[in-house]
Amino acid sequence: MKPYHETLLKTAIDADRFSNKTFKNVFFEGPSLCQKTLQASPTIIVSSHRSHMDYILLGVYCSRLGYQNLRFAAGDNLTNMPYLGNRFTALGAFPVYRDRATSRKYIFELCEEVVTMLENDDNVIVFPEGGRSYGGGMMEMKSGLVAANIIAHYRSPQKKHSYIPLAISYEFLPEIKFFNWIEKGRELRKEKGGFFRSLAGNFFYYGADIAAFAKFVLARHVGVNYGNVYIDYAEPFDIDALIDIRTNYDSKAKNDFFAHKAAIKRVSEEIHKHLTRLYRMLPMHVVAYALKNGSAGQNDITAKIPSIISQLKAQDKNCKTLDTLSEKEIVEQGTGQLRHLNAITVKNSTVHILKHDIINYYAQAI
């Protein structure tokens, strides 16, 4: 057992205590898996990304599922945070530098770093969307870290290399009210404006996460609850079950990353399909989608529910929570959730939008 796994196990009790006071419930649902089988081969755990709490929750629950020696691909805005950055690094986090993400040289180096982790029998948690989704929808897959498992398997074909997909859905996302700060900081950091513009960009970019986390930590002391969290996972799948990486290897390519282009594309497509299907739809998603064109009466929203549910079913979305509710209950719970976020108000049976960015965020999931 490696030091970061020992640290994670020691932290798990405190993490549970924290989660129980901060969230109403954490639901971790998926097929029954054999721990011995999971521990027999290196795995890349691929997850949707919505909050910095993803790291803590995935670390605790994936270790209980049977995965050991977990490493986390974490943005440098997290690993560079005062105090918290060191805590996450001790749990196995390694930095991904956002401002270098467009550099092929950096992506190749980062990919090789993860290959080495897999060769050392670590299991690596990655967020293939490339960061948190600030818009609420599932983003395109970034292939850099996904490719590491394929390269590792090509070099060590005697080992079985797997992926396991997970999706996390929050009822009340801790950072959602600070996403506009982060976006503003990102834009300022991109622009050329000298020291002060860069300083302002860093203030908004890093300050948003610090402010959100501080508010989140203090919430349990003042009785604020962040509702339910849903973590849904699927069966692990092997690279060999999807594509023959040796047949599809391009021997003329300049490096292994480009040589496995076909395999990387096929695996990324499979991951995107899994994450889209696993992400849990909640009443607030449905009500927000019904409100996407503006304020509406509660009866009008209720009338839209059957067609929205049909649309979700046609897309093979995760309607596990919605399936237990009537149309009226979906509207009641959805409006209640959005009111909790101060995103709407209800007057004379009409739902009025107060915060369009929050409505758009939850609507984009559909």
Secondary structure, 3 states (H helix, E strand, C coil): CCHHHHHHHHHHHHHHHHHHHHCCEEEEECCCCCHHHHCCCCEEEEECCCCCHHHHHHHHHHHHHCCCCEEEEEEHHHHCCCCHHHHHHHCCEEEECHHHCCCHHHHHHHHHHHHHHHHCCCEEEECCCCCCCCCCCCCCCCCCCHHHHHHHHHHCCCCCCEEEEEEEEECCCCCHHHHHHHHHHHHHHHCCCHHHHHHHHHHHHHHHHHHHHHHHHHHCCCCCCCCEEEEEECCCEECCCCCCCCCCCCCCCCCHHHHCHHHHHHHHHHHHHHHHHHCECCHHHHHHHHCCCCCEEHHHHHHHHHHHHHHHHHCCCECCCHHHCCHHHHHHHHHHHHHHCCCEEEECCEEEECCHHHHHHHHCCC
